[in-house]
Amino acid sequence: MSTITPETDSGLLTLGSRTFDSRLIVGTGKYTTMELMRDALDASGSQVVTVAVRRERLYNEQGQSLLEFLDLSRYTILPNTAGCFSAEDAVRVARLGRELLEQLGNPGANWVKLEVLGDKKTLLPDPVGTLEAVRELVADGFEVLCYTSDDPISAMRIKDAGATSVMPAGSPIGSGQGVLNRNNIVLCLELLKQNDPTYPVIVDAGVGSASDVAVAMELGADGVLLNTAVAHARDPVLMASAMRHATTAGRQSYLAGRIAKKLYATASSPMEGAISYIPGE
């Protein structure tokens, strides 16, 4: 696998036909108030926000529309098929998302974050339904950013089906467990990028803290998508800021190239030729 270096890194995140400065993608759900969501998004520095398309998720109990609190000149909305448990339902919701963006003045904004879930308890992806939905949406002209497990073979099949980006989970949605299987994420990255080191791979779901984001980025992920870790934090705005800095720090650490892990210590200063000090002399 070719490795991106500081010299070859553009510093930008390219997702299909779109390019962004920020590598952090954040969700808009689960906040206690719309105002808090707005402030947290601002602190995150994100340029892409996911929006669950189902109508009941676009309005809160007070009847406020989520869209009223998003600066559409600043944020790019990424429709999300959250809550879909079949390929048929996910494809329908993706098309509703396209219609929503067109109504907001974004003609041709045919992209989607695809989720086809297997069950309501684990919220793990349905691998068969996911592949079916990817193929249908790609054939319909969508740029598909696809949520999947951290299984490298499933990830490759999704890419081969035409997905714009594969998004392996760090751990189950909303669990806050962080990146549970670093080796699998590395394998996903290796397979997905073996012929194209610029192919975007985003770790999606399960992070709980800024250190989790840094780990994902240090492994070589091109970005991180999260929601619950910020929305349910004791201070969502402060946590959003922490996630922003962790994304940057993790990317810089990856580009810098970490030292190899060793079993034994290595002296920071040279042992040979050192001047010995004998008390009293």
C-alpha positions as CSV (number, residue, x, y, z in Angstrom):
1,M,0.0,0.0,0.0
2,S,1.3,3.4,-0.9
3,T,1.6,5.8,2.0
4,I,0.5,9.4,2.0
5,T,3.4,11.6,3.2
6,P,3.5,15.2,4.3
7,E,4.9,16.0,0.8
8,T,2.1,14.2,-1.1
9,D,-0.8,15.1,1.3
10,S,-3.1,17.8,-0.1
11,G,-4.5,18.6,3.3
12,L,-8.0,18.2,1.9
13,L,-10.7,15.5,2.3
14,T,-12.1,14.6,-1.1
15,L,-15.4,12.7,-1.2
16,G,-16.4,12.1,-4.7
17,S,-17.1,15.4,-6.4
18,R,-16.7,17.4,-3.1
19,T,-13.6,18.6,-1.3
20,F,-13.4,19.9,2.3
21,D,-10.8,21.3,4.6
22,S,-12.1,19.5,7.7
23,R,-11.8,15.8,8.2
24,L,-14.4,15.6,10.9
25,I,-18.0,14.9,10.0
26,V,-20.6,15.4,12.7
27,G,-24.3,14.4,13.1
28,T,-27.2,16.6,14.1
29,G,-29.2,14.3,16.3
30,K,-29.6,13.6,20.0
31,Y,-28.9,17.2,21.3
32,T,-31.1,18.5,24.1
33,T,-31.8,21.8,22.2
34,M,-31.3,23.0,18.6
35,E,-29.3,25.9,20.0
36,L,-26.8,23.6,21.6
37,M,-26.5,21.6,18.4
38,R,-25.8,24.8,16.5
39,D,-23.1,25.8,18.9
40,A,-21.5,22.4,19.0
41,L,-21.3,22.2,15.2
42,D,-19.6,25.6,15.2
43,A,-17.0,24.4,17.7
44,S,-16.3,21.2,15.8
45,G,-15.1,23.1,12.7
46,S,-16.9,20.5,10.5
47,Q,-18.0,21.4,7.1
48,V,-20.2,18.3,6.5
49,V,-23.1,17.5,8.8
50,T,-25.3,14.4,8.5
51,V,-29.1,14.8,8.7
52,A,-31.5,11.9,9.1
53,V,-34.0,12.4,6.4
54,R,-37.1,10.9,8.0
55,R,-39.5,13.8,8.7
56,E,-40.0,13.0,12.4
57,R,-36.2,13.5,12.9
58,L,-36.2,16.9,11.2
59,Y,-38.4,18.5,13.9
60,N,-38.2,18.5,17.7
61,E,-41.0,18.4,20.2
62,Q,-41.4,22.2,20.0
63,G,-41.9,22.0,16.3
64,Q,-38.6,23.6,15.5
65,S,-37.0,22.5,12.3
66,L,-33.4,21.3,12.4
67,L,-32.7,23.0,9.1
68,E,-33.5,26.4,10.6
69,F,-30.4,26.1,12.8
70,L,-28.0,25.1,10.1
71,D,-26.1,27.8,8.1
72,L,-26.4,26.3,4.6
73,S,-23.8,28.7,3.3
74,R,-21.3,27.1,5.8
75,Y,-22.3,23.5,6.0
76,T,-22.8,20.8,3.4
77,I,-25.7,18.5,4.3
78,L,-25.1,14.8,4.0
79,P,-28.5,13.0,4.0
80,N,-28.4,9.9,6.2
81,T,-30.5,6.7,5.9
82,A,-30.4,6.2,9.7
83,G,-33.0,3.8,11.0
84,C,-33.4,1.8,7.8
85,F,-33.5,-2.0,8.1
86,S,-33.8,-3.0,4.5
87,A,-32.3,-2.1,1.2
88,E,-35.6,-1.0,-0.2
89,D,-36.3,1.4,2.7
90,A,-32.7,2.8,2.5
91,V,-33.0,3.5,-1.2
92,R,-36.3,5.2,-0.7
93,V,-35.0,7.4,2.1
94,A,-31.9,8.3,0.1
95,R,-34.1,9.5,-2.7
96,L,-36.1,11.6,-0.3
97,G,-32.8,13.1,0.9
98,R,-32.0,14.0,-2.7
99,E,-35.4,15.7,-3.0
100,L,-34.8,17.6,0.3
101,L,-31.5,19.0,-1.0
102,E,-33.0,20.0,-4.3
103,Q,-35.7,21.9,-2.4
104,L,-33.0,23.6,-0.4
105,G,-31.4,24.8,-3.7
106,N,-28.9,22.1,-4.2
107,P,-29.8,20.5,-7.6
108,G,-27.9,17.4,-8.4
109,A,-26.8,16.9,-4.8
110,N,-27.1,13.2,-5.1
111,W,-25.0,11.9,-2.3
112,V,-25.9,9.9,0.8
113,K,-24.5,8.3,3.9
114,L,-26.0,4.8,3.6
115,E,-26.9,2.7,6.6
116,V,-28.8,-0.6,6.2
117,L,-29.0,-2.0,9.7
118,G,-29.4,-5.6,10.7
119,D,-31.3,-5.3,14.0
120,K,-32.4,-2.7,16.5
121,K,-30.4,-4.0,19.4
122,T,-26.9,-4.0,18.0
123,L,-27.4,-1.6,15.1
124,L,-24.8,-3.5,13.2
125,P,-25.0,-3.3,9.4
126,D,-26.8,-5.9,7.3
127,P,-24.0,-6.9,4.8
128,V,-26.4,-8.3,2.2
129,G,-28.9,-5.4,2.3
130,T,-26.0,-2.9,2.3
131,L,-24.5,-4.3,-0.9
132,E,-27.9,-4.4,-2.5
133,A,-28.6,-0.8,-1.7
134,V,-25.1,0.4,-2.7
135,R,-25.5,-1.1,-6.2
136,E,-29.0,0.3,-6.7
137,L,-28.0,3.8,-5.5
138,V,-24.8,3.9,-7.6
139,A,-26.8,2.9,-10.6
140,D,-29.2,5.8,-9.8
141,G,-26.3,8.3,-9.9
142,F,-25.6,8.6,-6.1
143,E,-22.3,9.1,-4.5
144,V,-22.6,6.6,-1.7
145,L,-20.7,6.9,1.6
146,C,-21.4,3.5,3.1
147,Y,-21.4,2.5,6.8
148,T,-20.2,-1.0,7.3
149,S,-18.6,-3.3,9.9
150,D,-14.8,-3.5,10.3
151,D,-14.7,-6.7,8.2
152,P,-12.1,-6.1,5.4
153,I,-13.8,-8.4,2.9
154,S,-17.2,-6.7,3.3
155,A,-15.4,-3.4,3.0
156,M,-13.8,-4.4,-0.3
157,R,-17.1,-5.7,-1.7
158,I,-18.8,-2.4,-0.9
159,K,-16.0,-0.5,-2.7
160,D,-16.2,-2.8,-5.7
161,A,-19.9,-2.1,-5.8
162,G,-19.1,1.5,-6.5
163,A,-19.2,3.2,-3.1
164,T,-17.5,6.7,-3.1
165,S,-16.3,6.0,0.5
166,V,-16.3,3.0,2.8
167,M,-16.9,3.8,6.4
168,P,-16.0,1.0,8.8
169,A,-17.3,1.2,12.4
170,G,-14.9,1.6,15.2
171,S,-17.4,0.0,17.5
172,P,-21.3,-0.2,17.7
173,I,-23.2,3.0,17.0
174,G,-23.4,5.2,20.1
175,S,-21.5,2.8,22.3
176,G,-18.6,5.1,23.0
177,Q,-16.2,2.1,23.1
178,G,-13.7,3.6,20.7
179,V,-11.8,1.7,18.0
180,L,-12.1,-1.8,19.4
181,N,-10.2,-3.7,16.7
182,R,-7.4,-1.6,15.4
183,N,-6.0,-4.4,13.3
184,N,-9.2,-4.8,11.3
185,I,-9.3,-1.0,10.6
186,V,-5.7,-1.3,9.4
187,L,-6.6,-4.2,7.2
188,C,-9.5,-2.3,5.8
189,L,-7.3,0.6,5.0
190,E,-4.7,-1.6,3.4
191,L,-7.2,-3.4,1.1
192,L,-9.2,-0.3,0.2
193,K,-6.2,1.8,-0.6
194,Q,-4.0,-0.8,-2.2
195,N,-4.6,0.5,-5.8
196,D,-5.5,4.1,-4.8
197,P,-4.0,5.6,-1.7
198,T,-6.4,8.6,-2.0
199,Y,-9.5,6.5,-1.7
200,P,-11.4,7.9,1.3
201,V,-11.9,5.7,4.3
202,I,-13.8,7.2,7.2
203,V,-14.1,5.6,10.7
204,D,-17.8,5.9,11.5
205,A,-19.5,5.1,14.9
206,G,-18.5,4.2,18.4
207,V,-16.0,6.8,19.4
208,G,-16.5,8.3,22.8
209,S,-13.6,10.7,23.4
210,A,-11.0,12.8,21.6
211,S,-8.4,10.1,22.1
212,D,-10.6,7.7,20.1
213,V,-10.7,10.1,17.2
214,A,-6.9,10.6,17.4
215,V,-6.4,6.8,17.3
216,A,-8.6,6.4,14.2
217,M,-6.7,9.2,12.4
218,E,-3.3,7.8,13.5
219,L,-4.2,4.5,11.9
220,G,-4.5,6.3,8.6
221,A,-8.2,7.0,8.3
222,D,-9.0,9.9,6.1
223,G,-11.7,11.2,8.5
224,V,-14.0,10.4,11.4
225,L,-17.8,10.6,11.6
226,L,-19.4,10.9,15.0
227,N,-22.5,12.2,16.8
228,T,-23.3,10.7,20.2
229,A,-19.9,11.4,21.7
230,V,-20.5,15.1,21.3
231,A,-24.3,15.4,21.7
232,H,-24.4,13.4,24.9
233,A,-21.2,14.8,26.4
234,R,-21.6,16.7,29.7
235,D,-20.4,19.8,27.7
236,P,-21.1,19.2,24.0
237,V,-19.5,22.4,22.8
238,L,-16.2,21.7,24.6
239,M,-16.2,18.1,23.5
240,A,-16.8,19.2,19.9
241,S,-13.8,21.5,20.1
242,A,-11.7,18.6,21.5
243,M,-12.8,16.4,18.6
244,R,-11.7,19.0,16.2
245,H,-8.2,19.2,17.6
246,A,-7.9,15.5,17.9
247,T,-8.7,15.1,14.2
248,T,-6.0,17.5,13.3
249,A,-3.5,16.0,15.8
250,G,-4.2,12.4,14.7
251,R,-3.7,13.3,11.1
252,Q,-0.4,15.1,11.7
253,S,0.8,12.2,13.8
254,Y,0.0,9.7,11.0
255,L,1.8,11.8,8.4
256,A,4.8,12.3,10.7
257,G,5.3,8.6,11.0
258,R,5.5,7.1,14.5
259,I,8.5,5.3,15.7
260,A,8.6,1.5,15.8
261,K,7.5,-0.3,19.0
262,K,10.3,-2.1,20.7
263,L,10.5,-4.6,23.5
264,Y,13.5,-3.0,25.3
265,A,14.4,0.6,26.1
266,T,16.4,2.8,23.8
267,A,18.4,5.5,25.5
268,S,17.6,9.1,24.5
269,S,21.2,10.1,24.8
270,P,24.2,8.1,23.5
271,M,25.8,5.8,26.0
272,E,29.2,5.6,24.3
273,G,31.5,8.5,24.8
274,A,29.5,9.9,27.7
275,I,31.4,11.8,30.4
276,S,31.1,10.1,33.8
277,Y,30.6,12.1,36.9
278,I,32.2,10.9,40.1
279,P,31.1,12.7,43.3
280,G,34.0,14.5,45.0
281,E,36.2,14.8,42.0
